[in-house]
Structures are given as structure tokens and as C-alpha cells.
Amino acid sequence: MGRVALLLFLFALTVELSLGISHEIHLLRPRLGSGGHPASGLSCPSWRLAVETNNIINWETVPQACESYVGYYMLGHQYRQDSRAVVYEAIAYAESLKLDETTLSNLPYFAENGFGAEVLNETSSNEWVKKAKAPALPESLKLYNKLVSLGIKVVFLTGRREDWRNVTAANLKKVGYHTWEKLILRKSSDGSTALVYKSNQRKKVEESGYRIVGNMGDQWSDILGTNRGNRTFKLPNPMYYIA
């Protein structure tokens, strides 16, 4: 099998708000700025910076004092601008390749459950995922469409379990992701960390004859490890951490 240029686009259930798109990700009204009150003894902007730069790791929840700050950030302009900057850079990179690609939003769930300040209830979270009602991330969908137009193959790599394949595929197609080269889900017998699991899956993709030219996710475990590809792109997500 000949080597095919493949931009590995990680399906990591990232979150993002609508940017002039006709649909909204969540009905809560977006607000300007970061909002909220300063946390006593804690700088929430500094905490978010440390999280996004992977200097604070293995954290379980957003500090309670920063719940409002994170909520305002996720529903405001800055998050959208941060995501746009990452995606535009990815598009510029893809367009520069001489060739022959994170996608659904769980913001509606987290907006009703403390924006990460509450310990994740896996039961209720899983039930929400199974409804297949996650909206598309507008900027990621824009990137996806650009990659398809350039002839770059798309792979979705997710930590969702294999028995959610039909739900996941239906949700992707419903919100605009109509075609892909591979949709990789985790087998129920795989108990490895996200970093190890995704590294192993990327290795298998390359061993099957593809070349990974790009890799995007909202978790550091999406883009660290082995077989990361030629370029990695980290989307912001201060609501949860997956090792």
C-alpha cells in the first residue's frame, strides 16, 4: 500500500462556541470578557494559563472559586478568539502542504454541571453522549471542510468506547462531518491511559501506510506521546484534564 498523506484530526470532544454560524452550541447567552469575581488567594487567569501550558497536570476539577471565570471564558469572546487562532494556523499549515484532518462540543453538558468545577459524573455524562445531540464546533468544522477540499484524509481518534460507534458516527454526520478515512474508538479491553492509547493508535495508522501530517486535540494527552505527526495543534479547554 502506498503512503498516503493523512492529517490525523483527533476527535477529542473539544468545546467551542459559534462564530457567526447559524446554530448555537448552548442557549446560555455569551458574555463579554472573563467576568466573575476575583478568587481569594487565587488568580484564575493564571490558573488557566498554567493548565493550558501543561504546567498544572493531573487536576480533577476547576477550582470552585474559578467556576464563574471559566464559565464566562467559555461563553465569551476570548475562548472563540483563542480557538480561531489555533484553527487558522492549522488551515494555513494544511494549505502549505504539497499533497494529493476536534469536533463535537460537550459544552451544553458542562454548562449545566459547573463548567468543570464539579467532579464529573460519568453516568450522567455518558447518558448525555448517548443522546447524540452534541453540536459541531464551528471552527473545527471549518477546518474539516478545508482539509476535505484539499484532499487530505481525516481520521477521528476518540477515547469513546467501541460500543458507542453507531451513536458517534450518527452524531458526526448529523452536524456536518459527512466523511472520514477512519473513526477509531477504544476497545473495552483497553485500560491504558489516554496518552498511551492514542500513541498506540497513531502508530497503527502509520504502520498501515499513512503519513500523519497534522494532529489536533484539546488535551495534552491528544498531542503528546509517540507518532504525533509533523505538526500538533492544541485547542483550549480549561474544564477538564485527561491524562
N, C-alpha and C positions, 0 to 999 in steps of 0.2 A: 504493500500500500504506500503510495507516495505521501510525502509530508505535506500537510495542508496548513496554511496559516490559520490559527484559531485564537481569537481573543476570548479568554476564559472570563466570563461575566458571572460573578458569584451571586447566586440568589440567596441573600442573607437576611431577608425580611427587614430591609432597611426602612427608615421612615423619612418622609419628606412631605412638604406642603405644596399645594397647587401654585403654579407660577403663571397666572394668566390663562390657565386651562379651564375648560368649561365646567369640569367637575371639581368638587371639593373633597379633600381627604377626610375632614371631620367638620361637623357642624358648628363647633365652638368658633367664636369669632376670633380671627387672628388679631394680635395686638402689637403695637409698636414697641420696639426696644426690648430690654430684658425684663423690666417690671419687677414686682415683688419688693420686699424689704430686705435690707442687708442682714445677713445671718450673723448673730453674735459670735465673735471669735472665729468666723469662717468666711472667707471670700469665695462666694460661689463662682464668679468668673474664673478665679484662679483654680478652683477645683475642676471646673470643666476643661480648662486648658490642660491641666495635668492628666486628666482622663483621656483627652483626645490625642495627647502626645505619648500615651502609654507609660507615663511616669507613675501614675497610680494604677495598680493592677489588682486583679482578684477581688474587686469590690463587689458587694452583694446588692446594695440599694443606693439610690441617690440619698444624700444626707437630708433628713427631714426638713432642715432649715432651708434647703435649696429647692424644695418641691415647686414652689411658685416660680422661682427663677427658671428652672428647666422648662416648666410649662409655658411660660412666656416666650422663652427662646424657641421652643419647638413650634409654637403657633405664630411667631413673629417673622419679621423680615430677615433678621440676621441668619437664621438657620437656612432659609431659602437661598440667600446670597452665598453662604458657605457651600451649600450643596451645588449650586450653579457653578461656582468657581472650579470645583473638582471635576464636574461633568464636562465643562467646556474644555478643560485641559485634556481630558480623556478623548474628546472629539478631535481636538487639534492633533493629538498624538496619532489617532487612528487614521486621520486624513493624510498624515505624513508618511504612512507605511506604503511601500511599493508592493502591492499584493494583487492577487487574483480578486462574548462581546461583553442593581440590586434593586430590587424590582417591585415588590409589593410592600404596602405600608401597614404596619400594625399600630399606627398612631391612634386610630379610633379606640382600640382596646386600652392602651396606656393612658389615654386622656381621661378615661373613666376609672383608672386604677392608679392614680397618684404620680403619673409621669416617672415611674421608676423608684419612687420613694417608698413604695410598699414592696414587701417580699413577693416575688412572682408566684402566683397561684397556678401551678401547671395544669390543674384540672380545668379551671375556667378559661385559661389561655388556650389550651388545646381545643376546647369546645368552640371558642371563637374562631380559631383557624379552620376547623372543620366546616364552618358555615360558608367558606369560600367567598367571603364578602370583602376581602382586603382590596382597597383601591390601588391603582397603579401609582407609582412615584413619577410625577410628571417629567422631571429632569432625566431620570433613568430611562424612561420610555423614549424620550427624545434621543438619548444616546443609543438605545437599542435600534431605533429606526434608522439612525445614521449608519450604524455598523452593518445592518442588513443591506442598506443601499450601496455600501462599499464592497459588499461581497464577503464580509468577514463572518465566519461561523460563530454562533452563540452557544455557550454552554451555561446552564444553570446548575450550580452546585450548592446544595442545601443540607442543613442538619436535620431536616424533617425526615420522619421515618418512612420507609418504603410503602407501608400500608396507606400513606396519605398521597400516593402518586396521582390517583384519579382526581382527588379534590384539588391538589396543587395545579395540575395541568389545566383543569377546567377554570380555575381562578385566573391563571395567567392568560389564557385565551380570551376570557371574558373582558379583561381590562386592556387588551391590545397587544399582548405578546403572542403572536399567532404561530410563530415557527421557531425552532431551535434545533441544534445539532444533537444535543444530549440534555437530559434532565436527570441529574444524579441525586438520589436520595440515600439516606443512611439505612443500612440493613439493621434489623432489630438485634442481631447478634453482635454488632459493633459497639463496644463500650469504651472506645478510645476518646481522648479529648478532641475538641473541635479542631485544634491546630494539627494534631496527628492525623485525624480522619481526612481533613481537606488536603493535607500534604500528600497522603497516600493516593487520594482520588486524582489529584493533579498529575501525579507520577504515572498512573494508569492511562490517563488521557494522552500524555506524551508518548508513552510506550506503544500506544495503539496507532501512532503515526502522525499526530498533530504537533504543531508548534504553538505554544501559548505566548501570544504577543502582548496580552494585557490581562489584568486581574483586578477586580474591584469588589470591595465589601465595606460594611460599616463596623466590623470588628477587626481588631488586630490579628485575631486567630484566622481571619479570612485571607490575610495577605502576608503573614509570616510563615516560617517553616521552609520546606523544600519545594522545588519545582514551581516557583512563584510566578514565572513568566518574565518577559522583558521589562515590563513596567507594572507597578502597582498603584492603585488609587484608593485612598481611604476616605469614605464618606463620614460625616459627623454623626455621632449617636451617643449622647450623654445619659441615656435612660437605662441601659443595662450592659453588662460585661459578660462575654462568653470566652472562656479560656481555651 
